[in-house]
Amino acid sequence: MIIPITVHVPEHRVEDFYIRFGEFLADVPDPDAPTQLPSGIVPSWVVTDQAQTIAATLWKEISGPGQSVLRYMARAIDGETKHFLPDEIADGIRHPKGKAGVAGLLGGVGKAIRRAGLPVYTTPRGNSWHYIWDWDGERYCMTPEVAQLLRREAQPGGSAG
């Protein structure tokens, strides 16, 4: 059911109002917001037709050691979001500096995300985040949608191969 609503709009903003109202009615996603899926929050580009191309661009920007962290996480995920303790990842990739080394590598991946020109979103707490993986203060996690894209890039030849 649709109900009539009267809204007062400044004259100079009428065109903008109709554009945004049309997007609202069409349920067009906000390109400046991440996408909420049943598995968790993902970058909006993950659910687009260009997702694999964008993942390939990102993968090329990430250092080999950074790729090893994402590869480890992505390969461990099958069908649902998985959480990882930092020590688990460090052991899995045999990083000599343990969880501090993993944090450093993921910091480098964060820089690669920016170099690749991927969006960084404002979280509900007002921080900036990319949602390739998430961190709750104790554990890292990754959704299966992101993991699937990264697994393809981690294969020899990447998505083109």
Secondary structure, DSSP 8 states (H G I E B T S, - for coil): ----------GGGHHHHHHHHHHHHHT---TTS-EEETTEEE-GGGGSTTHHHHHHHHHHHS-HHHHHHHHHHHHH--SS-EEE-HHHHHHHHT-TTHHHHHHHHHHHHHHHHHHTT---EE-TTS-EE--SSEE-SS-EEE-HHHHHHHHHHHSTTGGG-
